[in-house]
């Protein structure tokens, strides 16, 4: 099982990590959207790094305070 990690500094980093982690678990945008109760287009926007103002502010607060966000996921899809 390969572990992947990404440092999240800007919404695009978050979007790419989300997209890669979703795909590594064998989930489509529609499946993920259904599981969390949002539209497929909302998942698409997040995956494209179209961060909301809240995500941008959160990442800016982290940068200014010296806090770092990291995402970690495995490449192995779980059995369903």
C-alpha positions as MATLAB code, in Angstrom:
seq = 'XXXXXXXXXXXXXXXXXXXXXXXXXXXXXXXXXXXXXXXXXXXXXXXXXXXXXXXXXXXXXXXXXXXXXXXXXXXXXXXX';
ca = [
       0.000    0.000    0.000;
       1.629    3.244   -1.156;
       1.176    6.254    1.093;
       0.863    9.673   -0.515;
       1.237   13.037    1.158;
       0.707   16.619    0.095;
       1.367   19.917    1.807;
      -1.718   22.136    1.588;
      -0.786   25.784    1.119;
      -3.311   27.085   -1.412;
      -6.766   25.910   -2.566;
      -5.172   24.265   -5.615;
      -3.081   22.032   -3.329;
      -6.234   21.016   -1.487;
      -8.059   20.375   -4.757;
      -5.309   18.197   -6.212;
      -4.976   16.166   -3.000;
      -8.741   15.693   -2.846;
      -8.869   14.598   -6.476;
      -5.984   12.133   -6.110;
      -7.300   10.675   -2.843;
     -10.823   10.312   -4.297;
      -9.507    8.545   -7.379;
      -7.212    6.265   -5.349;
     -10.292    5.056   -3.461;
     -12.123    4.386   -6.710;
     -14.773    7.056   -6.093;
     -16.321    9.172   -8.810;
     -17.185   12.780   -8.125;
     -20.872   11.812   -8.099;
     -20.300    9.003   -5.568;
     -18.328   11.248   -3.235;
     -20.906   14.021   -3.580;
     -23.727   11.623   -2.716;
     -21.841   10.361    0.363;
     -21.324   13.854    1.785;
     -24.624   15.338    0.657;
     -23.457   17.929   -1.859;
     -23.805   18.283   -5.611;
     -21.352   16.711   -8.041;
     -20.499   20.199   -9.263;
     -19.474   21.180   -5.705;
     -17.036   18.240   -5.581;
     -15.782   19.221   -9.042;
     -15.150   22.810   -7.924;
     -13.251   21.627   -4.837;
     -11.197   19.207   -6.952;
     -10.333   22.006   -9.368;
      -9.016   24.130   -6.507;
     -11.832   26.648   -6.731;
     -11.572   27.315   -3.035;
     -14.223   29.165   -1.167;
     -13.378   32.376    0.628;
     -13.361   30.354    3.868;
     -10.764   27.901    2.579;
      -8.608   30.757    1.304;
      -8.853   32.519    4.665;
      -8.131   29.342    6.578;
      -5.012   28.666    4.536;
      -3.879   32.285    4.886;
      -4.411   32.149    8.674;
      -2.372   28.952    8.789;
       0.438   30.507    6.743;
       0.574   33.632    8.888;
       0.553   31.680   12.137;
       3.107   29.106   11.003;
       0.594   26.250   10.923;
       0.932   23.696    8.139;
      -1.763   21.407    6.764;
      -0.850   18.048    5.270;
      -3.042   15.467    3.586;
      -2.155   11.779    3.645;
      -3.887    8.953    1.762;
      -3.140    5.478    0.480;
      -3.290    4.356   -3.138;
      -5.211    1.199   -2.335;
      -8.961    1.317   -2.851;
     -10.851   -0.321    0.031;
     -12.978   -3.323   -0.732;
     -16.652   -2.448   -0.883;
];
